[in-house]
Amino acid sequence: MQISHNEVENYLESIQPKLSETHQRLENFALKTDFPVVGKVVGNFLSQLVLLTNSKLIFEVGSGFGYSAFWFARNLPENGKIICTDLNPKYKEMATESFLEEGISEKIEFCVGNGLTILEEQTEKFDLILLDCDKYLYPKALPIAKEKLKLGGLLVTDNILRVKKKKVPQKINPYLETYRKMLLESEEFHTTILPLKDGIGLSYKIK
Ligand SMILES: C[S@@+](CC[C@H](N)C(=O)[O-])C[C@H]1O[C@@H](n2cnc3c(N)ncnc32)[C@H](O)[C@@H]1O
């Protein structure tokens, strides 16, 4: 699925704000290892969403080694917090080291395990939830995210239109289709799909 013209993608990529040395190092690592971070264009948008939604409490389902959390942290107020989750303990190590180096570790808690289970266990409700874990989990994640978002909170879904990795797309597409249908038919969310990179879902919790 072609979402936007390469020229447009390259232009957008070229106009994004400069990253700190640590954040850039994470991006370089992602490029080198072909790890699917959100990238600069979506990252900068996530950062702006913190301002637009006045978010103080953010939950990430699928944080990798903290690249997207770095973007959230840019505009998070001093008393703000991001709960990161990932299945891989090595990513927690990498992320923790980088957050420390950047001086943002007091804003971030990193839990290793199934992000959906960890989200279900949370007692607080969130201003913003980023869904970026294994895509077959998206339909299962929706009711959990709905329950754990504040009224007026925002569910942000990465890869809502496609997954670019060569090996998985055919298997994943039905899950993404089901998920989009669930969201677009839901009376509890107002959803917009933005054709940024692999598609970003913005779902505002109305009730
Ligand atoms: C696309 S990457 C996340 C990238 C990250 N959001 C970023 O842009 O920096 C997906 C991550 O989700 C993790 N993951 C997959 N299923 C998960 C689950 N059920 N709970 C937590 N993490 C999961 C994978 O280990 C992988 O690191």
The ligand as an SDF file (V2000), in Angstrom:
LIG
                    3D

 27 29  0  0  0  0  0  0  0  0999 V2000
    7.2110   -1.2090   16.7110 C   0  0  0  0  0  0  0  0  0  0  0  0
    8.1340   -1.6180   18.0990 S   0  0  0  0  0  0  0  0  0  0  0  0
    7.8990   -0.2620   19.1830 C   0  0  0  0  0  0  0  0  0  0  0  0
    8.6260    0.9590   18.7550 C   0  0  0  0  0  0  0  0  0  0  0  0
    8.5040    2.1220   19.7160 C   0  0  0  0  0  0  0  0  0  0  0  0
    7.1270    2.4930   19.9660 N   0  0  0  0  0  0  0  0  0  0  0  0
    9.2490    3.3110   19.1410 C   0  0  0  0  0  0  0  0  0  0  0  0
    8.7460    3.9110   18.1800 O   0  0  0  0  0  0  0  0  0  0  0  0
   10.3380    3.6060   19.6470 O   0  0  0  0  0  0  0  0  0  0  0  0
    7.1440   -2.8280   18.8380 C   0  0  0  0  0  0  0  0  0  0  0  0
    7.6370   -3.3210   20.1860 C   0  0  0  0  0  0  0  0  0  0  0  0
    6.5380   -3.9170   20.8390 O   0  0  0  0  0  0  0  0  0  0  0  0
    7.0360   -4.9700   21.6390 C   0  0  0  0  0  0  0  0  0  0  0  0
    5.8670   -5.7990   21.9370 N   0  0  0  0  0  0  0  0  0  0  0  0
    5.2120   -6.6570   21.1290 C   0  0  0  0  0  0  0  0  0  0  0  0
    4.1470   -7.1570   21.7480 N   0  0  0  0  0  0  0  0  0  0  0  0
    4.1260   -6.6020   22.9950 C   0  0  0  0  0  0  0  0  0  0  0  0
    3.2720   -6.7100   24.1090 C   0  0  0  0  0  0  0  0  0  0  0  0
    2.2260   -7.5310   24.1270 N   0  0  0  0  0  0  0  0  0  0  0  0
    3.5430   -5.9580   25.1950 N   0  0  0  0  0  0  0  0  0  0  0  0
    4.6170   -5.1360   25.2300 C   0  0  0  0  0  0  0  0  0  0  0  0
    5.4490   -4.9900   24.1970 N   0  0  0  0  0  0  0  0  0  0  0  0
    5.2260   -5.7190   23.1000 C   0  0  0  0  0  0  0  0  0  0  0  0
    8.1230   -5.5970   20.8160 C   0  0  0  0  0  0  0  0  0  0  0  0
    9.0500   -6.2780   21.6400 O   0  0  0  0  0  0  0  0  0  0  0  0
    8.7360   -4.3760   20.1330 C   0  0  0  0  0  0  0  0  0  0  0  0
    9.8430   -3.9170   20.8490 O   0  0  0  0  0  0  0  0  0  0  0  0
  1  2  1  0
  2  3  1  0
  2 10  1  0
  3  4  1  0
  4  5  1  0
  5  6  1  0
  5  7  1  0
  7  8  2  0
  7  9  1  0
 10 11  1  0
 11 12  1  0
 11 26  1  0
 12 13  1  0
 13 14  1  0
 13 24  1  0
 14 15  1  0
 14 23  1  0
 15 16  2  0
 16 17  1  0
 17 18  1  0
 17 23  2  0
 18 19  1  0
 18 20  2  0
 20 21  1  0
 21 22  2  0
 22 23  1  0
 24 25  1  0
 24 26  1  0
 26 27  1  0
M  CHG  2   2   1   9  -1
M  END
$$$$
